[in-house]
Structure formats: C-alpha cells, structure tokens
Amino acid sequence: MPIPDTQSALSVRGLHKRFGDRTAVNRINLDIPVGSLYGLVGPNGAGKTTTLSMVTGLLRPDAGTVHIHGINVWERPIEAKKIVGVLSDGIKLFDRLTGEQVITYAGLLSGLTRATVVERVRDLLHLLDLEREAGTLVVDYSAGMTKKVALACALVHAPRILVLDEPFESVDPVSAANIRDILHGYVASGGTVIVSSHSMDLVQRMCDRVAVIMDGCVLAAGTIDEVRGDATLENAFVRLVGGRRQGVGPAWLRIC
C-alpha cells in the first residue's frame, strides 16, 4: 500500500468497505491538500457518503488508512475528531431543543468553555442569519434552517478541516451565497473544505479541486481544469461515469 502523505489535510490509502456482497468503496487512494476547497462528485450510490463516513470516523473501514493532518483517524480517533467539522447528509438534530441550544450543546461537547461557546454561538447565529429563529425549536425549522444549524454545529469548535455532505440542499439562494462566502474565508485562512454535491455547476464555480467517484473507485482527481479539460465539469462527469440516455423520449411523451 502506498505511504500516506502526512503533509496533506486528508490522505486516504486503500480505503475499502463492503456491505454483504456489494463493494461500496473499492481501495480508494486520495490526497487533499491543505487550504483547498475540494469537491467530491459521483452518481447516486457511487460511494461518496460511505467514503466520507469512514474519513470522519463514523464508519469503520474493512481495510485501508485515513490520515487527517498526519493523524491516523482509526488509531487516534478522539484526537482526529477534534480537528474535523462534519455536516452529514440527512443529519438528525435534537429537534426539541432550540437552534441556539443545539449549537451551544455542540460547542460544549467539543470541550470549549461556556464563555467561548456563548461568544461563538452569537457570531454563528449572526453569520448564518439565524438570529430571529434562535429561540425556535428545531422541530419547527424548515429543512434549509435545519441545515444551517447543522453547519453551525460543524463550525463552532473551529476545526482545521470541514467535511460537508450536500451542504446546499434545501438552502435558499441568499443563504447559499452567504455560506459560500463563509467557506471561502475559512479556506483563505488555512482551513480545508471537502464538499460532496450533485451540483456540477456549484462544484465548478466554488471548488479548486475535484474527484469523480463511481462504483466506489476514483475515476479522476485533480484541479477543476485538469478534470474537466475543454468541457464543462458536468459534461466531463457524464463522459466519465456514462449512463446518459440518448433520444427525446417515447412518442407518447411529446405533446405535439
């Protein structure tokens, strides 16, 4: 197995996971540089979420290693998790707490002092435009507001790397623009962001690097320009993964 790159924000070697007879992630090798905004794209069922779950210590791999800033995630899990912020797709929050309480709880769990948590929660509520709803129970939040609270929970302990699975799903355009600004500022200060998304246009505009995953394998990885070539990222993605259906559809679907 190749030696991990301990200078990278994330270095994955031989990562492998099976569920019964199905291989979800197939011996993936991947290096993500410090200070990059990295897109992870692939069709449904490609293995993106499984990969991210193993990377962040939520799912134990069958084989392989994961290093975050040189820390082996599965040998030193507590140390690794202290420097990672995670927003999972379909995340469940304590919906009988208010948004402010949920973020406060996340900060206290990460070991911050109460005074620090109070200050950071105030900043995050303002930054994510949640001040008016801070005292509302999460159960009464929209999907987009819930997503923003979950992002605040991922940010509150000031991690060195953020792993975000579909962070813009259900988020309105204004909030999405604000979140992009936050992430760009975070990366400019030395943080690293990994974004899993189905939106090729968003990844192309937002990220500087990208990996395309299909059937648990990395088909291509590099800068956006290296992966897309002379095409758009969407066209390059379709070419790599295949499966496009040609034609205009059956005759009964055409109105005229």
Secondary structure in CASP SS format (residue, H / E / C, confidence):
PFRMAT SS
TARGET T0000
AUTHOR 0000-0000-0000
METHOD secondary structure of the structure
MODEL  1
M C 1.00
P C 1.00
I C 1.00
P C 1.00
D C 1.00
T C 1.00
Q C 1.00
S C 1.00
A C 1.00
L E 1.00
S E 1.00
V E 1.00
R E 1.00
G E 1.00
L E 1.00
H E 1.00
K E 1.00
R E 1.00
F E 1.00
G C 1.00
D C 1.00
R E 1.00
T E 1.00
A E 1.00
V E 1.00
N E 1.00
R E 1.00
I E 1.00
N E 1.00
L E 1.00
D E 1.00
I E 1.00
P C 1.00
V C 1.00
G C 1.00
S C 1.00
L E 1.00
Y E 1.00
G E 1.00
L E 1.00
V E 1.00
G C 1.00
P C 1.00
N C 1.00
G C 1.00
A C 1.00
G C 1.00
K H 1.00
T H 1.00
T H 1.00
T H 1.00
L H 1.00
S H 1.00
M H 1.00
V H 1.00
T C 1.00
G C 1.00
L C 1.00
L C 1.00
R C 1.00
P C 1.00
D C 1.00
A E 1.00
G E 1.00
T E 1.00
V E 1.00
H E 1.00
I E 1.00
H C 1.00
G C 1.00
I E 1.00
N E 1.00
V C 1.00
W C 1.00
E C 1.00
R C 1.00
P H 1.00
I H 1.00
E H 1.00
A H 1.00
K H 1.00
K C 1.00
I C 1.00
V E 1.00
G E 1.00
V E 1.00
L E 1.00
S C 1.00
D C 1.00
G C 1.00
I C 1.00
K C 1.00
L C 1.00
F C 1.00
D C 1.00
R C 1.00
L C 1.00
T E 1.00
G H 1.00
E H 1.00
Q H 1.00
V H 1.00
I H 1.00
T H 1.00
Y H 1.00
A H 1.00
G H 1.00
L H 1.00
L H 1.00
S C 1.00
G C 1.00
L C 1.00
T C 1.00
R H 1.00
A H 1.00
T H 1.00
V H 1.00
V H 1.00
E H 1.00
R H 1.00
V H 1.00
R H 1.00
D H 1.00
L H 1.00
L H 1.00
H H 1.00
L H 1.00
L C 1.00
D C 1.00
L C 1.00
E C 1.00
R C 1.00
E C 1.00
A C 1.00
G C 1.00
T C 1.00
L E 1.00
V H 1.00
V H 1.00
D H 1.00
Y C 1.00
S C 1.00
A H 1.00
G H 1.00
M H 1.00
T H 1.00
K H 1.00
K H 1.00
V H 1.00
A H 1.00
L H 1.00
A H 1.00
C H 1.00
A H 1.00
L H 1.00
V C 1.00
H C 1.00
A C 1.00
P C 1.00
R C 1.00
I E 1.00
L E 1.00
V E 1.00
L E 1.00
D E 1.00
E C 1.00
P C 1.00
F C 1.00
E C 1.00
S C 1.00
V C 1.00
D C 1.00
P H 1.00
V H 1.00
S H 1.00
A H 1.00
A H 1.00
N H 1.00
I H 1.00
R H 1.00
D H 1.00
I H 1.00
L H 1.00
H H 1.00
G H 1.00
Y H 1.00
V H 1.00
A H 1.00
S C 1.00
G C 1.00
G C 1.00
T E 1.00
V E 1.00
I E 1.00
V E 1.00
S E 1.00
S C 1.00
H C 1.00
S C 1.00
M H 1.00
D H 1.00
L H 1.00
V H 1.00
Q H 1.00
R H 1.00
M H 1.00
C C 1.00
D C 1.00
R E 1.00
V E 1.00
A E 1.00
V E 1.00
I E 1.00
M E 1.00
D C 1.00
G C 1.00
C E 1.00
V E 1.00
L E 1.00
A E 1.00
A E 1.00
G E 1.00
T E 1.00
I H 1.00
D H 1.00
E H 1.00
V H 1.00
R H 1.00
G C 1.00
D C 1.00
A C 1.00
T C 1.00
L H 1.00
E H 1.00
N H 1.00
A H 1.00
F H 1.00
V H 1.00
R H 1.00
L H 1.00
V H 1.00
G C 1.00
G C 1.00
R C 1.00
R C 1.00
Q C 1.00
G C 1.00
V C 1.00
G C 1.00
P C 1.00
A H 1.00
W H 1.00
L H 1.00
R C 1.00
I C 1.00
C C 1.00
END
